[in-house]
Amino acid sequence: MKCKLIKNSMFAGLVLFTFACSQTSEMGEEASMAAATGSQSEFGELYNKVMAEYKKLDSEGGAWRDTEETLEKAQAAAKKNDFATAMKLVKQASDETQIAMKQFEEQKSARPALF
């Protein structure tokens, strides 16, 4: 009985682990694909998308402190035609924005704990 329970538990853990490892964010995939080529048009498209999401999150009060600075550095790198660096920075800002959105939604209704 115990052996069967252990085997079932291990199988369930393996299935959950495999599922968790297979999940990726859509924005992260787009940024990774664009970072491989690093062209001006791809940078502009991804930058505008990330900036729109960031501004929306910032207006709600959930944006992280340094994400705007990262976007500014990406814009500066793009002006110097260093699109590889610019794409890397935009991907970083994209990841930060996605995590900040998730954090904001999870903690939106947080209240102080009462004794």
N, CA, C and O atoms as a MOPAC input file, in Angstrom:
PM7 MOZYME 1SCF
protein

 N      0.81700 1    -1.19500 1     0.00000 1
 C      0.00000 1     0.00000 1     0.00000 1
 C      0.86200 1     1.26100 1     0.00000 1
 O      0.64100 1     2.18200 1    -0.78600 1
 N      1.87100 1     1.28300 1     0.91900 1
 C      2.74400 1     2.45300 1     1.00400 1
 C      3.55000 1     2.63500 1    -0.28000 1
 O      3.75300 1     3.75700 1    -0.74500 1
 N      4.00300 1     1.52000 1    -0.84300 1
 C      4.80000 1     1.58600 1    -2.07200 1
 C      3.97600 1     2.17200 1    -3.22200 1
 O      4.48900 1     2.98200 1    -3.99400 1
 N      2.72600 1     1.77900 1    -3.34400 1
 C      1.85300 1     2.28800 1    -4.40600 1
 C      1.59300 1     3.78500 1    -4.21300 1
 O      1.56800 1     4.54200 1    -5.18400 1
 N      1.40000 1     4.20800 1    -2.96500 1
 C      1.18300 1     5.61900 1    -2.66200 1
 C      2.41100 1     6.45300 1    -3.02000 1
 O      2.28500 1     7.54800 1    -3.56800 1
 N      3.58300 1     5.93700 1    -2.71200 1
 C      4.83100 1     6.64500 1    -3.03000 1
 C      5.00400 1     6.75400 1    -4.53800 1
 O      5.36500 1     7.81900 1    -5.04000 1
 N      4.75500 1     5.67500 1    -5.26500 1
 C      4.88100 1     5.69100 1    -6.72200 1
 C      3.90800 1     6.69600 1    -7.33900 1
 O      4.28200 1     7.45500 1    -8.23400 1
 N      2.65500 1     6.70100 1    -6.86100 1
 C      1.66300 1     7.64400 1    -7.38800 1
 C      2.05900 1     9.08100 1    -7.09000 1
 O      1.88100 1     9.96400 1    -7.92900 1
 N      2.59500 1     9.31900 1    -5.90100 1
 C      3.01900 1    10.66600 1    -5.53200 1
 C      4.18400 1    11.12700 1    -6.39700 1
 O      4.23000 1    12.27800 1    -6.83000 1
 N      5.12400 1    10.22000 1    -6.64500 1
 C      6.27600 1    10.56700 1    -7.48200 1
 C      5.82900 1    10.85800 1    -8.91400 1
 O      6.32700 1    11.78900 1    -9.54500 1
 N      4.89100 1    10.06300 1    -9.42300 1
 C      4.38800 1    10.28600 1   -10.77100 1
 C      3.68800 1    11.63900 1   -10.87000 1
 O      3.90600 1    12.38800 1   -11.82200 1
 N      2.85000 1    11.94700 1    -9.88900 1
 C      2.14400 1    13.23500 1    -9.89300 1
 C      3.13900 1    14.39500 1    -9.81700 1
 O      2.96500 1    15.40800 1   -10.49500 1
 N      4.16700 1    14.25100 1    -9.00500 1
 C      5.18700 1    15.28800 1    -8.90700 1
 C      5.92300 1    15.47900 1   -10.21700 1
 O      6.20200 1    16.61100 1   -10.61300 1
 N      6.24000 1    14.39000 1   -10.89100 1
 C      6.91400 1    14.46500 1   -12.17400 1
 C      6.04000 1    15.15600 1   -13.22700 1
 O      6.53000 1    15.97700 1   -14.00200 1
 N      4.76800 1    14.82400 1   -13.24900 1
 C      3.83800 1    15.44300 1   -14.19400 1
 C      3.74000 1    16.94300 1   -13.93000 1
 O      3.79600 1    17.74100 1   -14.86600 1
 N      3.59400 1    17.32900 1   -12.67200 1
 C      3.50500 1    18.75100 1   -12.33100 1
 C      4.79100 1    19.49100 1   -12.67500 1
 O      4.74800 1    20.61200 1   -13.18300 1
 N      5.92900 1    18.87000 1   -12.40100 1
 C      7.21100 1    19.49200 1   -12.71700 1
 C      7.35500 1    19.70400 1   -14.21800 1
 O      7.78500 1    20.77100 1   -14.65800 1
 N      6.99900 1    18.70100 1   -14.99900 1
 C      7.08100 1    18.80400 1   -16.45300 1
 C      6.16800 1    19.90400 1   -16.97200 1
 O      6.56000 1    20.67700 1   -17.84700 1
 N      4.96000 1    19.98100 1   -16.44400 1
 C      4.01700 1    21.02700 1   -16.86700 1
 C      4.54600 1    22.41100 1   -16.51400 1
 O      4.46600 1    23.32800 1   -17.33100 1
 N      5.08300 1    22.57400 1   -15.31300 1
 C      5.58300 1    23.88500 1   -14.87800 1
 C      6.75400 1    24.33500 1   -15.72700 1
 O      6.88500 1    25.52100 1   -16.02600 1
 N      7.60200 1    23.40500 1   -16.11500 1
 C      8.76700 1    23.75400 1   -16.92200 1
 C      8.39700 1    24.12000 1   -18.35500 1
 O      9.14400 1    24.82600 1   -19.03200 1
 N      7.26000 1    23.64600 1   -18.81200 1
 C      6.87100 1    23.90400 1   -20.19600 1
 C      6.17700 1    25.25300 1   -20.38100 1
 O      5.97100 1    25.68200 1   -21.51600 1
 N      5.81600 1    25.92300 1   -19.30200 1
 C      5.09300 1    27.18500 1   -19.39500 1
 C      6.05500 1    28.34700 1   -19.58700 1
 O      7.03500 1    28.46500 1   -18.85100 1
 N      5.78900 1    29.20800 1   -20.56700 1
 C      6.55700 1    30.43500 1   -20.78100 1
 C      5.59500 1    31.55500 1   -21.11000 1
 O      4.48300 1    31.31000 1   -21.57900 1
 N      6.01400 1    32.77600 1   -20.86800 1
 C      5.15200 1    33.90700 1   -21.19000 1
 C      5.22800 1    34.20900 1   -22.68200 1
 O      6.27100 1    34.01600 1   -23.30700 1
 N      4.13400 1    34.67600 1   -23.24600 1
 C      4.08900 1    35.01200 1   -24.66200 1
 C      5.02200 1    36.16800 1   -24.97200 1
 O      5.71800 1    36.15700 1   -25.98700 1
 N      5.03700 1    37.15400 1   -24.11000 1
 C      5.88600 1    38.31100 1   -24.33100 1
 C      7.35400 1    37.89600 1   -24.32500 1
 O      8.13900 1    38.39000 1   -25.13500 1
 N      7.72700 1    37.00200 1   -23.42900 1
 C      9.10500 1    36.54200 1   -23.34900 1
 C      9.53500 1    35.83300 1   -24.61600 1
 O     10.66900 1    36.00800 1   -25.06300 1
 N      8.64900 1    35.02900 1   -25.21100 1
 C      8.97000 1    34.34300 1   -26.45900 1
 C      9.15900 1    35.34400 1   -27.59300 1
 O     10.09800 1    35.21700 1   -28.37900 1
 N      8.28300 1    36.33100 1   -27.68500 1
 C      8.40600 1    37.34000 1   -28.72800 1
 C      9.71400 1    38.10400 1   -28.58300 1
 O     10.40900 1    38.35600 1   -29.56800 1
 N     10.03900 1    38.46500 1   -27.36900 1
 C     11.26000 1    39.21900 1   -27.12800 1
 C     12.48600 1    38.37000 1   -27.44400 1
 O     13.46600 1    38.88600 1   -27.98100 1
 N     12.45100 1    37.08500 1   -27.12400 1
 C     13.58500 1    36.21100 1   -27.40300 1
 C     13.80200 1    36.05200 1   -28.90400 1
 O     14.93700 1    36.08400 1   -29.37800 1
 N     12.71400 1    35.88000 1   -29.64900 1
 C     12.83600 1    35.73800 1   -31.09000 1
 C     13.35600 1    37.02300 1   -31.71500 1
 O     14.20700 1    36.97800 1   -32.60400 1
 N     12.86200 1    38.15500 1   -31.26900 1
 C     13.30200 1    39.42300 1   -31.82500 1
 C     14.73300 1    39.72700 1   -31.42700 1
 O     15.46800 1    40.34100 1   -32.20100 1
 N     15.14400 1    39.31500 1   -30.24500 1
 C     16.50700 1    39.57900 1   -29.78100 1
 C     17.52900 1    38.83700 1   -30.63500 1
 O     18.66900 1    39.28300 1   -30.76800 1
 N     17.13300 1    37.72400 1   -31.20500 1
 C     18.06000 1    36.96200 1   -32.02400 1
 C     18.45500 1    37.73100 1   -33.27300 1
 O     19.60600 1    37.64700 1   -33.70100 1
 N     17.53900 1    38.47500 1   -33.86700 1
 C     17.84700 1    39.21900 1   -35.07700 1
 C     18.24300 1    40.65400 1   -34.76600 1
 O     19.21600 1    41.15700 1   -35.32800 1
 N     17.52100 1    41.31300 1   -33.89600 1
 C     17.87200 1    42.65600 1   -33.46200 1
 C     17.74300 1    43.72400 1   -34.53200 1
 O     18.63200 1    44.56700 1   -34.65500 1
 N     16.67300 1    43.72200 1   -35.30600 1
 C     16.49600 1    44.74200 1   -36.32600 1
 C     15.74100 1    45.93500 1   -35.76000 1
 O     15.11300 1    45.85100 1   -34.70500 1
 N     15.81500 1    47.03500 1   -36.47800 1
 C     15.18400 1    48.27700 1   -36.02700 1
 C     13.67100 1    48.14500 1   -35.96700 1
 O     13.05400 1    48.60800 1   -35.00800 1
 N     13.06500 1    47.52800 1   -36.95900 1
 C     11.60200 1    47.41200 1   -36.97700 1
 C     11.09900 1    46.51400 1   -35.84500 1
 O     10.08300 1    46.80900 1   -35.21600 1
 N     11.81300 1    45.42100 1   -35.59200 1
 C     11.41500 1    44.52800 1   -34.50200 1
 C     11.56700 1    45.22100 1   -33.16400 1
 O     10.72400 1    45.07700 1   -32.27800 1
 N     12.65000 1    45.97900 1   -33.02200 1
 C     12.84400 1    46.72600 1   -31.78000 1
 C     11.71600 1    47.72000 1   -31.57300 1
 O     11.15200 1    47.79700 1   -30.48100 1
 N     11.37800 1    48.48300 1   -32.60500 1
 C     10.33600 1    49.49500 1   -32.49500 1
 C      8.99400 1    48.90000 1   -32.12400 1
 O      8.27000 1    49.44300 1   -31.28900 1
 N      8.66900 1    47.78700 1   -32.74800 1
 C      7.39000 1    47.12100 1   -32.47600 1
 C      7.33200 1    46.61200 1   -31.03300 1
 O      6.35100 1    46.84200 1   -30.32500 1
 N      8.38100 1    45.92800 1   -30.60900 1
 C      8.40400 1    45.37900 1   -29.25200 1
 C      8.48700 1    46.49400 1   -28.21200 1
 O      7.85000 1    46.41900 1   -27.16100 1
 N      9.27300 1    47.52800 1   -28.51000 1
 C      9.41100 1    48.66100 1   -27.57500 1
 C      8.05600 1    49.33500 1   -27.35600 1
 O      7.68500 1    49.62700 1   -26.21900 1
 N      7.33000 1    49.57700 1   -28.42100 1
 C      6.01900 1    50.21700 1   -28.30200 1
 C      5.03600 1    49.35800 1   -27.50300 1
 O      4.25700 1    49.87800 1   -26.70500 1
 N      5.07700 1    48.05500 1   -27.72100 1
 C      4.18800 1    47.14700 1   -26.99800 1
 C      4.51000 1    47.14700 1   -25.50000 1
 O      3.61100 1    47.24000 1   -24.66400 1
 N      5.79200 1    47.04300 1   -25.17500 1
 C      6.20500 1    47.02100 1   -23.76800 1
 C      5.91900 1    48.36500 1   -23.11300 1
 O      5.46500 1    48.41000 1   -21.97000 1
 N      6.17900 1    49.46200 1   -23.82300 1
 C      5.94800 1    50.80000 1   -23.26500 1
 C      4.46000 1    51.01300 1   -22.98000 1
 O      4.11000 1    51.61600 1   -21.96600 1
 N      3.58600 1    50.53000 1   -23.85700 1
 C      2.14600 1    50.67000 1   -23.63300 1
 C      1.70900 1    49.88700 1   -22.38700 1
 O      0.92100 1    50.37700 1   -21.57700 1
 N      2.22600 1    48.67600 1   -22.25000 1
 C      1.89200 1    47.88300 1   -21.06400 1
 C      2.44000 1    48.54000 1   -19.80200 1
 O      1.77400 1    48.57100 1   -18.76800 1
 N      3.66000 1    49.06400 1   -19.89800 1
 C      4.27200 1    49.71400 1   -18.73500 1
 C      3.47400 1    50.95000 1   -18.31400 1
 O      3.21600 1    51.15200 1   -17.12700 1
 N      3.08300 1    51.77700 1   -19.29000 1
 C      2.32700 1    52.99000 1   -18.95900 1
 C      0.97700 1    52.65700 1   -18.33300 1
 O      0.53300 1    53.33800 1   -17.40800 1
 N      0.32900 1    51.61800 1   -18.83300 1
 C     -0.95100 1    51.20500 1   -18.26100 1
 C     -0.76000 1    50.75400 1   -16.81500 1
 O     -1.52900 1    51.12900 1   -15.93000 1
 N      0.26500 1    49.95400 1   -16.59000 1
 C      0.54700 1    49.46700 1   -15.23800 1
 C      0.95700 1    50.61400 1   -14.31900 1
 O      0.57500 1    50.64200 1   -13.15000 1
 N      1.72500 1    51.54800 1   -14.83900 1
 C      2.16300 1    52.69600 1   -14.04500 1
 C      0.97500 1    53.57400 1   -13.65300 1
 O      0.93900 1    54.10900 1   -12.54500 1
 N      0.01500 1    53.72300 1   -14.54600 1
 C     -1.15300 1    54.54500 1   -14.23300 1
 C     -2.00700 1    53.91900 1   -13.12000 1
 O     -2.71600 1    54.62300 1   -12.40000 1
 N     -1.92800 1    52.59400 1   -12.99000 1
 C     -2.65900 1    51.89700 1   -11.93200 1
 C     -1.86300 1    51.83400 1   -10.63100 1
 O     -2.39300 1    51.43900 1    -9.59300 1
 N     -0.59400 1    52.22300 1   -10.68900 1
 C      0.24900 1    52.23100 1    -9.48500 1
 C      0.97600 1    50.93000 1    -9.23100 1
 O      1.39300 1    50.67600 1    -8.10100 1
 N      1.14300 1    50.09500 1   -10.24900 1
 C      1.78100 1    48.80300 1   -10.03300 1
 C      3.12200 1    48.62300 1   -10.70400 1
 O      3.69600 1    47.53600 1   -10.63700 1
 N      3.64500 1    49.66400 1   -11.35500 1
 C      4.90800 1    49.52900 1   -12.08000 1
 C      6.09000 1    49.49900 1   -11.11900 1
 O      6.05700 1    50.09600 1   -10.04400 1
 N      7.11500 1    48.80100 1   -11.52700 1
 C      8.32800 1    48.73500 1   -10.72600 1
 C      9.16100 1    49.99200 1   -10.95800 1
 O      9.04300 1    50.64600 1   -11.99400 1
 N      9.98700 1    50.31200 1    -9.99900 1
 C     10.74300 1    51.55600 1    -9.97900 1
 C     11.73400 1    51.69200 1   -11.14600 1
 O     11.81100 1    52.76100 1   -11.75000 1
 N     12.48700 1    50.64700 1   -11.47600 1
 C     13.58500 1    50.77000 1   -12.43500 1
 C     13.22900 1    50.39600 1   -13.87000 1
 O     14.07800 1    50.50200 1   -14.75500 1
 N     12.01500 1    49.96700 1   -14.11800 1
 C     11.65300 1    49.52800 1   -15.46400 1
 C     11.69900 1    50.67300 1   -16.46200 1
 O     12.14100 1    50.48100 1   -17.59500 1
 N     11.25100 1    51.86000 1   -16.06800 1
 C     11.27900 1    53.00600 1   -16.97900 1
 C     12.71700 1    53.36200 1   -17.36100 1
 O     12.98700 1    53.71900 1   -18.50700 1
 N     13.62300 1    53.26700 1   -16.41300 1
 C     15.03200 1    53.54200 1   -16.69400 1
 C     15.59900 1    52.52800 1   -17.69400 1
 O     16.38900 1    52.89000 1   -18.56700 1
 N     15.20300 1    51.28300 1   -17.56600 1
 C     15.64000 1    50.24600 1   -18.50100 1
 C     15.12400 1    50.54000 1   -19.90300 1
 O     15.84900 1    50.36200 1   -20.88100 1
 N     13.88100 1    50.98700 1   -20.00600 1
 C     13.32300 1    51.34800 1   -21.31600 1
 C     14.05200 1    52.55200 1   -21.91900 1
 O     14.26700 1    52.60500 1   -23.13000 1
 N     14.42900 1    53.51100 1   -21.08200 1
 C     15.18000 1    54.66800 1   -21.57100 1
 C     16.55800 1    54.25000 1   -22.08500 1
 O     17.02000 1    54.75800 1   -23.10700 1
 N     17.21600 1    53.32400 1   -21.37600 1
 C     18.51700 1    52.81900 1   -21.82800 1
 C     18.37100 1    52.07100 1   -23.15400 1
 O     19.23800 1    52.16600 1   -24.02200 1
 N     17.27900 1    51.33400 1   -23.30600 1
 C     17.03300 1    50.61900 1   -24.56200 1
 C     16.85400 1    51.60600 1   -25.71300 1
 O     17.37300 1    51.39200 1   -26.80800 1
 N     16.12400 1    52.67800 1   -25.46200 1
 C     15.91300 1    53.70100 1   -26.48800 1
 C     17.24800 1    54.35500 1   -26.86200 1
 O     17.50900 1    54.60800 1   -28.03800 1
 N     18.08700 1    54.62400 1   -25.86500 1
 C     19.39000 1    55.23400 1   -26.13300 1
 C     20.27500 1    54.29300 1   -26.94500 1
 O     20.97600 1    54.74100 1   -27.85200 1
 N     20.25500 1    53.00500 1   -26.63600 1
 C     21.03900 1    52.03000 1   -27.39900 1
 C     20.54000 1    51.94100 1   -28.83400 1
 O     21.34000 1    51.79300 1   -29.75800 1
 N     19.23800 1    52.02700 1   -29.02900 1
 C     18.67600 1    51.98300 1   -30.38200 1
 C     19.09000 1    53.21000 1   -31.18500 1
 O     19.33600 1    53.10900 1   -32.38700 1
 N     19.16900 1    54.36500 1   -30.53200 1
 C     19.60500 1    55.57800 1   -31.23600 1
 C     21.05300 1    55.45600 1   -31.68900 1
 O     21.45600 1    56.08600 1   -32.66700 1
 N     21.84100 1    54.64200 1   -30.97700 1
 C     23.23800 1    54.40700 1   -31.35900 1
 C     23.36100 1    53.22800 1   -32.32800 1
 O     24.46800 1    52.78000 1   -32.62700 1
 N     22.22300 1    52.72900 1   -32.81600 1
 C     22.15200 1    51.57700 1   -33.72800 1
 C     22.72400 1    50.30400 1   -33.12300 1
 O     23.19900 1    49.43700 1   -33.85700 1
 N     22.68800 1    50.17300 1   -31.81100 1
 C     23.10200 1    48.95900 1   -31.11200 1
 C     21.83200 1    48.18300 1   -30.75900 1
 O     21.39000 1    48.16900 1   -29.61100 1
 N     21.25900 1    47.53800 1   -31.77700 1
 C     19.96700 1    46.89200 1   -31.59000 1
 C     20.05500 1    45.59900 1   -30.78200 1
 O     19.05900 1    45.16600 1   -30.20300 1
 N     21.22300 1    44.98500 1   -30.73600 1
 C     21.36200 1    43.78200 1   -29.90200 1
 C     21.19900 1    44.15400 1   -28.43000 1
 O     20.47500 1    43.48500 1   -27.69200 1
 N     21.87000 1    45.21900 1   -28.01000 1
 C     21.74600 1    45.69200 1   -26.62700 1
 C     20.34300 1    46.21400 1   -26.37000 1
 O     19.76000 1    45.95100 1   -25.31800 1
 N     19.80500 1    46.94800 1   -27.32000 1
 C     18.46700 1    47.51400 1   -27.17000 1
 C     17.43000 1    46.41000 1   -26.99700 1
 O     16.54100 1    46.52800 1   -26.15300 1
 N     17.53000 1    45.34500 1   -27.77900 1
 C     16.58200 1    44.23800 1   -27.67100 1
 C     16.74300 1    43.51900 1   -26.32900 1
 O     15.75900 1    43.10300 1   -25.71900 1
 N     17.97400 1    43.37900 1   -25.88200 1
 C     18.22000 1    42.74300 1   -24.58500 1
 C     17.55700 1    43.54600 1   -23.46600 1
 O     16.93000 1    42.97600 1   -22.57400 1
 N     17.69900 1    44.87100 1   -23.51800 1
 C     17.11100 1    45.73100 1   -22.49800 1
 C     15.58300 1    45.74100 1   -22.57400 1
 O     14.91300 1    45.75800 1   -21.54100 1
 N     15.03600 1    45.73200 1   -23.77800 1
 C     13.58000 1    45.70200 1   -23.92300 1
 C     13.02800 1    44.37800 1   -23.40600 1
 O     11.96400 1    44.35200 1   -22.78900 1
 N     13.73700 1    43.28400 1   -23.65000 1
 C     13.29100 1    41.99400 1   -23.12400 1
 C     13.30700 1    42.02200 1   -21.60300 1
 O     12.39000 1    41.51300 1   -20.95900 1
 N     14.34800 1    42.61500 1   -21.03000 1
 C     14.41100 1    42.72800 1   -19.57500 1
 C     13.23300 1    43.54200 1   -19.04600 1
 O     12.60100 1    43.15700 1   -18.06300 1
 N     12.94000 1    44.66500 1   -19.69800 1
 C     11.80800 1    45.49600 1   -19.28600 1
 C     10.49000 1    44.75400 1   -19.47400 1
 O      9.57600 1    44.89300 1   -18.66100 1
 N     10.39200 1    43.97200 1   -20.53500 1
 C      9.18900 1    43.18200 1   -20.78200 1
 C      8.97300 1    42.16300 1   -19.66200 1
 O      7.86600 1    42.01600 1   -19.14300 1
 N     10.04300 1    41.47000 1   -19.30300 1
 C      9.93600 1    40.48400 1   -18.22200 1
 C      9.55100 1    41.16600 1   -16.91400 1
 O      8.69600 1    40.66500 1   -16.18400 1
 N     10.17300 1    42.30600 1   -16.61100 1
 C      9.85200 1    43.04100 1   -15.38900 1
 C      8.38700 1    43.48200 1   -15.37900 1
 O      7.71400 1    43.40300 1   -14.35100 1
 N      7.90900 1    43.94100 1   -16.51600 1
 C      6.52600 1    44.40200 1   -16.61100 1
 C      5.55400 1    43.24100 1   -16.41500 1
 O      4.54300 1    43.38900 1   -15.72800 1
 N      5.85100 1    42.09700 1   -17.01000 1
 C      4.97900 1    40.93400 1   -16.85200 1
 C      4.92200 1    40.49000 1   -15.39200 1
 O      3.85000 1    40.19000 1   -14.86700 1
 N      6.07600 1    40.45200 1   -14.74800 1
 C      6.11600 1    40.04200 1   -13.34100 1
 C      5.41300 1    41.08000 1   -12.47000 1
 O      4.70100 1    40.72500 1   -11.53000 1
 N      5.61200 1    42.35900 1   -12.77900 1
 C      4.96700 1    43.42300 1   -12.00400 1
 C      3.44900 1    43.34900 1   -12.14700 1
 O      2.72500 1    43.56000 1   -11.17400 1
 N      2.96100 1    43.05000 1   -13.35700 1
 C      1.51800 1    42.90100 1   -13.56100 1
 C      0.96400 1    41.77700 1   -12.69700 1
 O     -0.06700 1    41.92800 1   -12.04200 1
 N      1.66400 1    40.65400 1   -12.70600 1
 C      1.22500 1    39.50600 1   -11.91100 1
 C      1.23700 1    39.86100 1   -10.43000 1
 O      0.28700 1    39.55900 1    -9.70900 1
 N      2.30100 1    40.49700 1    -9.97900 1
 C      2.41000 1    40.88700 1    -8.57400 1
 C      1.30700 1    41.86700 1    -8.20200 1
 O      0.70400 1    41.74200 1    -7.13600 1
 N      1.03900 1    42.83300 1    -9.06100 1
 C      0.02200 1    43.83600 1    -8.79000 1
 C     -1.35500 1    43.19600 1    -8.66200 1
 O     -2.11700 1    43.53700 1    -7.75700 1
 N     -1.67800 1    42.27200 1    -9.56100 1
 C     -2.97800 1    41.60000 1    -9.51400 1
 C     -3.12000 1    40.74600 1    -8.25900 1
 O     -4.18500 1    40.70600 1    -7.64200 1
 N     -2.03800 1    40.06300 1    -7.88700 1
 C     -2.09200 1    39.20800 1    -6.70600 1
 C     -2.23000 1    40.00700 1    -5.41900 1
 O     -2.86600 1    39.55800 1    -4.46600 1
 N     -1.63000 1    41.19300 1    -5.39400 1
 C     -1.59900 1    41.97500 1    -4.15900 1
 C     -2.55600 1    43.15800 1    -4.16700 1
 O     -2.50200 1    44.00900 1    -3.27900 1
 N     -3.42100 1    43.21500 1    -5.15600 1
 C     -4.35000 1    44.33400 1    -5.28200 1
 C     -5.26700 1    44.46200 1    -4.06900 1
 O     -5.56600 1    45.57000 1    -3.62400 1
 N     -5.70300 1    43.34900 1    -3.54800 1
 C     -6.64600 1    43.39000 1    -2.43200 1
 C     -5.96800 1    43.12500 1    -1.08900 1
 O     -6.64400 1    42.77300 1    -0.12300 1
 N     -4.66200 1    43.28400 1    -1.01100 1
 C     -3.93900 1    43.04700 1     0.24700 1
 C     -4.30100 1    44.12300 1     1.25900 1
 O     -4.38600 1    45.30600 1     0.92800 1
 N     -4.50600 1    43.70500 1     2.46200 1
 C     -4.84800 1    44.61600 1     3.55900 1
 C     -3.95800 1    44.28800 1     4.73900 1
 O     -3.41000 1    43.18800 1     4.81300 1
 N     -3.80400 1    45.22700 1     5.66700 1
 C     -3.00300 1    44.94200 1     6.86500 1
 C     -3.64400 1    43.81200 1     7.67200 1
 O     -4.86700 1    43.69700 1     7.75500 1
 N     -2.79400 1    42.99700 1     8.25400 1
 C     -3.28700 1    41.90100 1     9.08300 1
 C     -3.71000 1    42.45200 1    10.43400 1
 O     -2.97200 1    43.20900 1    11.06600 1
 N     -4.87200 1    42.07700 1    10.86100 1
 C     -5.36900 1    42.50300 1    12.17800 1
 C     -5.18100 1    41.37600 1    13.16200 1
 O     -5.30100 1    40.20800 1    12.79300 1
 N     -4.89200 1    41.69600 1    14.38900 1
 C     -4.63200 1    40.68200 1    15.40300 1
 C     -5.87200 1    40.00900 1    15.83400 1
 O     -5.82800 1    39.12400 1    16.68800 1

